[in-house]
């Protein structure tokens, strides 16, 4: 109740009598001062201009400046990373329209033509120089043109086969580095965040020939593989055969040596026996041999006394 | 009451006068102050500046930011008579605002002039270099940077002298061949790929044949080696056996001869053999003289 009464009185006081003009003027002045207060978001930086001249760059947070028209601020989104396509148009890519030859083709060092697309991500690194040097909407254009000149120059020194294989990474890194150098030399206040190579491939009308090379490469590997298979089959067999030959030789050695030792032992034991009774042994052996030999042969007995009569014994 | 109105009127007039006597120059522009149309001052620094009020002095502004000129691609002839289409870009900015204002007035006209300069400079630069200076895989052979640096310097000189423009950089954005040459490039690329494919295929055959031949050779070597070792083993075995026999028989050569002879008889006397036995041989002596008990010294069949 009391609060309401106070408010009513205040309004009556403000509107009442001759003081209303003064109150209005005061309010206007207060409102005017408030125009100098701004909030700069986390992803932004504010450039403060005094009658058009840049006086300072303020980071995120609450910013107090002199009221308009003494000072003005321009907000730049420095954390924003923008993407610029090279070799195709964003709009076409979204709609699935293929880029034109003029957009996508590059000439390599060995005068081949190659299709290449890149995406460049960049952000504003120095809002003051950026505002001073680059017109609104020109940043994309500037980044794209700088990057394109770098890619053209790099591709012009690289052979097509390298570009299609390990050269991609070199190209990516060098494009980033050189584009940054160019932008710096133009004092653009722009930083290249990344360069990503999209596609690198031969133009569609010769891609068949390139694919055939890949096929031929695989065929080569297959042929060599088959030959290797042949070798892997052949050599173990040969080694097995060699092993058998050697084993046979070894068993021959074992056999023949054993036989020799056996024969020798037999001879020596016979000899030992013979030494004790030489004559008897010899006679026995002789007669035993004759017993084995004579039954199978024909025999003629010649009487020594007349010398002419031959009689067949059996 | 009348005093208040007079005061208010005075303030309004003062503000109007102040507005017409000051002007802002932003960071992105040069300002030229004209006195009845005659340029009298050039303001290069941003901020608030003074001038005489409106009809006496007026201000013209010229954008000083970086501009990128991207003219349409054009066909050029290199020193070795090769056609190339070059799409160049140039970065430029106004350096001498007064000269710029007097000679070309605005950006569009300036860029038209600049395009002409670029075309002639690029044409003469490329005309004095071979294609290999633009496209080559030989290290150090490509001179794009040097060529474009020359173009930049010459264009900068002309643009500066003529229009107060500072050319920061001229670069080649795209390099390609005119349509008919482009088709020739495609044909050559195709032929080159075919050659490489053929090479891979025959290399494959070569390599495979080599592997096979090596395998065959290896097989022959393994078998021959085994054969050699086998012969060696057999030879050694024979030698060892002979040594064993000799060592044993050496003990009594006569007894060996006796035994071996008997063995030989057993071997070579078969059913076809006819043995002549004298009736008085020791073997048969007992047939005639049962009581004989002599030796068998000459016991031969």
Boltz contact constraints between the chains, C-beta under 6 A:
constraints:
  - contact:
      token1: [A, 51]
      token2: [B, 24]
      max_distance: 6.0
  - contact:
      token1: [A, 51]
      token2: [B, 47]
      max_distance: 6.0
  - contact:
      token1: [A, 51]
      token2: [B, 48]
      max_distance: 6.0
  - contact:
      token1: [A, 52]
      token2: [B, 24]
      max_distance: 6.0
  - contact:
      token1: [A, 52]
      token2: [B, 25]
      max_distance: 6.0
  - contact:
      token1: [A, 52]
      token2: [B, 26]
      max_distance: 6.0
  - contact:
      token1: [A, 52]
      token2: [B, 46]
      max_distance: 6.0
  - contact:
      token1: [A, 53]
      token2: [B, 46]
      max_distance: 6.0
  - contact:
      token1: [A, 53]
      token2: [B, 47]
      max_distance: 6.0
  - contact:
      token1: [A, 54]
      token2: [B, 27]
      max_distance: 6.0
  - contact:
      token1: [A, 107]
      token2: [B, 135]
      max_distance: 6.0
  - contact:
      token1: [A, 107]
      token2: [B, 175]
      max_distance: 6.0
  - contact:
      token1: [A, 107]
      token2: [B, 176]
      max_distance: 6.0
  - contact:
      token1: [A, 109]
      token2: [B, 135]
      max_distance: 6.0
  - contact:
      token1: [A, 109]
      token2: [B, 136]
      max_distance: 6.0
  - contact:
      token1: [A, 109]
      token2: [B, 137]
      max_distance: 6.0
  - contact:
      token1: [A, 110]
      token2: [B, 137]
      max_distance: 6.0
  - contact:
      token1: [A, 111]
      token2: [B, 135]
      max_distance: 6.0
  - contact:
      token1: [A, 112]
      token2: [B, 189]
      max_distance: 6.0
  - contact:
      token1: [A, 113]
      token2: [B, 185]
      max_distance: 6.0
  - contact:
      token1: [A, 132]
      token2: [B, 27]
      max_distance: 6.0
  - contact:
      token1: [A, 133]
      token2: [B, 65]
      max_distance: 6.0
  - contact:
      token1: [A, 133]
      token2: [B, 66]
      max_distance: 6.0
  - contact:
      token1: [A, 135]
      token2: [B, 65]
      max_distance: 6.0
  - contact:
      token1: [A, 141]
      token2: [B, 68]
      max_distance: 6.0
  - contact:
      token1: [A, 142]
      token2: [B, 68]
      max_distance: 6.0
  - contact:
      token1: [A, 145]
      token2: [B, 68]
      max_distance: 6.0
  - contact:
      token1: [A, 145]
      token2: [B, 89]
      max_distance: 6.0
  - contact:
      token1: [A, 148]
      token2: [B, 173]
      max_distance: 6.0
  - contact:
      token1: [A, 149]
      token2: [B, 171]
      max_distance: 6.0
  - contact:
      token1: [A, 149]
      token2: [B, 173]
      max_distance: 6.0
  - contact:
      token1: [A, 152]
      token2: [B, 172]
      max_distance: 6.0
  - contact:
      token1: [A, 152]
      token2: [B, 174]
      max_distance: 6.0
  - contact:
      token1: [A, 152]
      token2: [B, 175]
      max_distance: 6.0
  - contact:
      token1: [A, 153]
      token2: [B, 144]
      max_distance: 6.0
  - contact:
      token1: [A, 156]
      token2: [B, 135]
      max_distance: 6.0
  - contact:
      token1: [A, 156]
      token2: [B, 142]
      max_distance: 6.0
  - contact:
      token1: [A, 157]
      token2: [B, 142]
      max_distance: 6.0
  - contact:
      token1: [A, 159]
      token2: [B, 137]
      max_distance: 6.0
  - contact:
      token1: [A, 186]
      token2: [B, 66]
      max_distance: 6.0
  - contact:
      token1: [A, 186]
      token2: [B, 91]
      max_distance: 6.0
  - contact:
      token1: [A, 186]
      token2: [B, 168]
      max_distance: 6.0
  - contact:
      token1: [A, 205]
      token2: [B, 186]
      max_distance: 6.0
  - contact:
      token1: [A, 206]
      token2: [B, 186]
      max_distance: 6.0
  - contact:
      token1: [A, 206]
      token2: [B, 189]
      max_distance: 6.0
  - contact:
      token1: [A, 206]
      token2: [B, 190]
      max_distance: 6.0
  - contact:
      token1: [A, 209]
      token2: [B, 190]
      max_distance: 6.0
  - contact:
      token1: [A, 209]
      token2: [B, 193]
      max_distance: 6.0
  - contact:
      token1: [A, 210]
      token2: [B, 193]
      max_distance: 6.0
  - contact:
      token1: [A, 212]
      token2: [B, 197]
      max_distance: 6.0
  - contact:
      token1: [A, 213]
      token2: [B, 193]
      max_distance: 6.0
  - contact:
      token1: [A, 213]
      token2: [B, 196]
      max_distance: 6.0
  - contact:
      token1: [A, 213]
      token2: [B, 197]
      max_distance: 6.0
  - contact:
      token1: [A, 216]
      token2: [B, 197]
      max_distance: 6.0
  - contact:
      token1: [A, 216]
      token2: [B, 200]
      max_distance: 6.0
  - contact:
      token1: [A, 216]
      token2: [B, 201]
      max_distance: 6.0
  - contact:
      token1: [A, 217]
      token2: [B, 200]
      max_distance: 6.0
  - contact:
      token1: [A, 219]
      token2: [B, 201]
      max_distance: 6.0
  - contact:
      token1: [A, 219]
      token2: [B, 204]
      max_distance: 6.0
  - contact:
      token1: [A, 220]
      token2: [B, 200]
      max_distance: 6.0
  - contact:
      token1: [A, 220]
      token2: [B, 203]
      max_distance: 6.0
  - contact:
      token1: [A, 220]
      token2: [B, 204]
      max_distance: 6.0
  - contact:
      token1: [A, 223]
      token2: [B, 204]
      max_distance: 6.0
  - contact:
      token1: [A, 223]
      token2: [B, 208]
      max_distance: 6.0
  - contact:
      token1: [A, 224]
      token2: [B, 207]
      max_distance: 6.0
  - contact:
      token1: [A, 224]
      token2: [B, 208]
      max_distance: 6.0
  - contact:
      token1: [A, 227]
      token2: [B, 208]
      max_distance: 6.0
  - contact:
      token1: [A, 227]
      token2: [B, 211]
      max_distance: 6.0
  - contact:
      token1: [A, 227]
      token2: [B, 212]
      max_distance: 6.0
  - contact:
      token1: [A, 228]
      token2: [B, 211]
      max_distance: 6.0
  - contact:
      token1: [A, 230]
      token2: [B, 212]
      max_distance: 6.0
  - contact:
      token1: [A, 231]
      token2: [B, 211]
      max_distance: 6.0
  - contact:
      token1: [A, 231]
      token2: [B, 215]
      max_distance: 6.0
  - contact:
      token1: [A, 234]
      token2: [B, 215]
      max_distance: 6.0
  - contact:
      token1: [A, 234]
      token2: [B, 219]
      max_distance: 6.0
  - contact:
      token1: [A, 235]
      token2: [B, 218]
      max_distance: 6.0
  - contact:
      token1: [A, 238]
      token2: [B, 219]
      max_distance: 6.0
  - contact:
      token1: [A, 238]
      token2: [B, 222]
      max_distance: 6.0
  - contact:
      token1: [A, 238]
      token2: [B, 223]
      max_distance: 6.0
  - contact:
      token1: [A, 239]
      token2: [B, 222]
      max_distance: 6.0
  - contact:
      token1: [A, 242]
      token2: [B, 222]
      max_distance: 6.0
  - contact:
      token1: [A, 242]
      token2: [B, 223]
      max_distance: 6.0
  - contact:
      token1: [A, 242]
      token2: [B, 226]
      max_distance: 6.0
  - contact:
      token1: [A, 245]
      token2: [B, 226]
      max_distance: 6.0
  - contact:
      token1: [A, 245]
      token2: [B, 230]
      max_distance: 6.0
  - contact:
      token1: [A, 246]
      token2: [B, 226]
      max_distance: 6.0
  - contact:
      token1: [A, 246]
      token2: [B, 229]
      max_distance: 6.0
  - contact:
      token1: [A, 246]
      token2: [B, 230]
      max_distance: 6.0
  - contact:
      token1: [A, 249]
      token2: [B, 230]
      max_distance: 6.0
  - contact:
      token1: [A, 249]
      token2: [B, 233]
      max_distance: 6.0
  - contact:
      token1: [A, 249]
      token2: [B, 234]
      max_distance: 6.0
  - contact:
      token1: [A, 252]
      token2: [B, 234]
      max_distance: 6.0
  - contact:
      token1: [A, 252]
      token2: [B, 237]
      max_distance: 6.0
  - contact:
      token1: [A, 253]
      token2: [B, 233]
      max_distance: 6.0
  - contact:
      token1: [A, 253]
      token2: [B, 237]
      max_distance: 6.0
  - contact:
      token1: [A, 256]
      token2: [B, 237]
      max_distance: 6.0
  - contact:
      token1: [A, 256]
      token2: [B, 241]
      max_distance: 6.0
  - contact:
      token1: [A, 257]
      token2: [B, 237]
      max_distance: 6.0
  - contact:
      token1: [A, 257]
      token2: [B, 240]
      max_distance: 6.0
  - contact:
      token1: [A, 257]
      token2: [B, 241]
      max_distance: 6.0
  - contact:
      token1: [A, 260]
      token2: [B, 241]
      max_distance: 6.0
  - contact:
      token1: [A, 260]
      token2: [B, 244]
      max_distance: 6.0
  - contact:
      token1: [A, 260]
      token2: [B, 245]
      max_distance: 6.0
  - contact:
      token1: [A, 261]
      token2: [B, 244]
      max_distance: 6.0
  - contact:
      token1: [A, 264]
      token2: [B, 244]
      max_distance: 6.0
  - contact:
      token1: [A, 264]
      token2: [B, 248]
      max_distance: 6.0
  - contact:
      token1: [A, 267]
      token2: [B, 248]
      max_distance: 6.0
  - contact:
      token1: [A, 268]
      token2: [B, 248]
      max_distance: 6.0
  - contact:
      token1: [A, 271]
      token2: [B, 252]
      max_distance: 6.0
  - contact:
      token1: [A, 271]
      token2: [B, 255]
      max_distance: 6.0
  - contact:
      token1: [A, 274]
      token2: [B, 255]
      max_distance: 6.0
  - contact:
      token1: [A, 283]
      token2: [B, 296]
      max_distance: 6.0
  - contact:
      token1: [A, 286]
      token2: [B, 299]
      max_distance: 6.0
  - contact:
      token1: [A, 289]
      token2: [B, 262]
      max_distance: 6.0
  - contact:
      token1: [A, 292]
      token2: [B, 266]
      max_distance: 6.0
  - contact:
      token1: [A, 293]
      token2: [B, 265]
      max_distance: 6.0
  - contact:
      token1: [A, 293]
      token2: [B, 266]
      max_distance: 6.0
  - contact:
      token1: [A, 293]
      token2: [B, 269]
      max_distance: 6.0
  - contact:
      token1: [A, 296]
      token2: [B, 271]
      max_distance: 6.0
  - contact:
      token1: [A, 297]
      token2: [B, 269]
      max_distance: 6.0
  - contact:
      token1: [A, 297]
      token2: [B, 273]
      max_distance: 6.0
  - contact:
      token1: [A, 297]
      token2: [B, 275]
      max_distance: 6.0
  - contact:
      token1: [A, 298]
      token2: [B, 274]
      max_distance: 6.0
  - contact:
      token1: [A, 299]
      token2: [B, 275]
      max_distance: 6.0
  - contact:
      token1: [A, 299]
      token2: [B, 277]
      max_distance: 6.0
  - contact:
      token1: [A, 300]
      token2: [B, 276]
      max_distance: 6.0
  - contact:
      token1: [A, 301]
      token2: [B, 277]
      max_distance: 6.0
  - contact:
      token1: [A, 301]
      token2: [B, 279]
      max_distance: 6.0
  - contact:
      token1: [A, 302]
      token2: [B, 276]
      max_distance: 6.0
  - contact:
      token1: [A, 302]
      token2: [B, 278]
      max_distance: 6.0
  - contact:
      token1: [A, 303]
      token2: [B, 279]
      max_distance: 6.0
  - contact:
      token1: [A, 304]
      token2: [B, 278]
      max_distance: 6.0
  - contact:
      token1: [A, 304]
      token2: [B, 279]
      max_distance: 6.0
  - contact:
      token1: [A, 304]
      token2: [B, 280]
      max_distance: 6.0
